[in-house]
Amino acid sequence: MTLRTLESLGSLEGRRVIVRCDLNVPLRDGVITDDGRVRASLPTLNALINAGARVIVCSHLGRPDGAPDPQYSLAPVAQRLSELLGKPVAFARDTVGESAREAVSSLEDGGVVVLENLRFNAGETAKDDATRQAFARELAELGDALVSDGFGVVHRKQASVYDLAQILPSAAGLLIATELDVLDRLTENPERPYTVVLGGSKVSDKLGVISHLLPRVDRLLVGGGMLFTFLAAEGHGVASSLLEKDQLDTVRGYIAEAKERGVELVLPTDVVVASGFAADAEHETVAADAIEQSSFGASGIGLDIGPDTAARFADAIRDSKTVFWNGPMGVFEFPAFAAGTKAVASALTEVEGLGVVGGGDSAAAVRQLGFSDDHFGHISTGGGASLEFLEGKKLPGLEVLGWQSL
């Protein structure tokens, strides 16, 4: 079976189409601080509007624990969507209640309504199949077809992602189709040299992707908090830096496998070490094998890759034809420790081939550091989903749409 796309649904004029988007945007005091996921939904929504569908947008936002919580309302998202679409967008104050039914019944062809946060109903994320399916059946009463376009949630078996797609005629939206095309290019015959850059806090979050990609890549660059477990695995002290002692043997295995396969494993040669975890912490750059000899001794904590490492990483990235990057190189939220992440992002914009930012914190970092989406070949909207795809895992939200995992 192949992925069912919009064309498989036939004419959509006058039909009520539920669109499962991923509009899980960051909010501060009710204001969206990064609307990247909202903008990513526009191609599919515009396609449906132009086809004359009556568009019912649904999404989750945050973790409201199955009950209404005003701080997680999608109202600001509906407003932003209206601005981006250049047309009125109605907002329902519930998901399957009276407000939702009234808003949907009032839709005209090409009209759009946003339902309130799906996770205000415990059935959305319920582990119990019957509870989840009951909520999906209530959602199904609002629509005639489902377009699944929330790539960031396709690795979850949730009511609006999995169960609803089995009740209504369903297909993938343009965003999911694009994400899969890019991820396929990363796993099947990528143009070489192929470099993967991994950061973020923990090695344990990346075990599957390292295992799955080591046989496929030419270079693996390791930064972020996970670098200290690699350094410790090579016998170096890391002072008070983040360290997963239970992963040392696993990492030693990766180091040996990379050498055996001829994969160039590039580890930091210098690190920015701070007196503590704070934006204004004192800090200095030291050799990666001398972290415990910094001015801060055993209390020092590594918060970024050093400038020499950043330059080496940037050279390796620019020399590649395919690059996948997931995870910041340091604590980019603090300006003093953002240089490594910025260097990687800048180099990725210069790749003469496919450069992919793997969603999650990496996507947030590049936008916070002043890069726009069109600087890169692709910015994924789903960090966790991207990683699970690259691990070779089955993704229920895709398989229910006909996709077969490799």
Secondary structure, DSSP 8 states (H G I E B T S, - for coil): ----BGGGG---TT-EEEEE------EETTEES--HHHHHTHHHHHHHHHTT-EEEEE---S--TTS--GGG-SHHHHHHHHHHHTS--EE-SSSSSHHHHHHHHT--TT-EEE---GGGSTTSS-SSHHHHHHHHHHHHTT-SEEEE--GGGTTS--IIIIIHHHHS-EEE-HHHHHHHHHHHHHHSS--SSEEEEE-SS-GGGSHHHHHHHTTT-SEEEE-STTHHHHHHHTT---TTS---GGGHHHHHHHHHHHHHHT-EEE--SEEEEESSSSTT--EEEEEGGGGGGSTTGGG-EEEEE-HHHHHHHHHHHHT-SEEEEES-SS-TTSGGG-HHHHHHHHHHTT-SSEEEE-SHHHHHHHHHTT--GGGSSEE-S-HHHHHHHHTT---HHHHTTT----
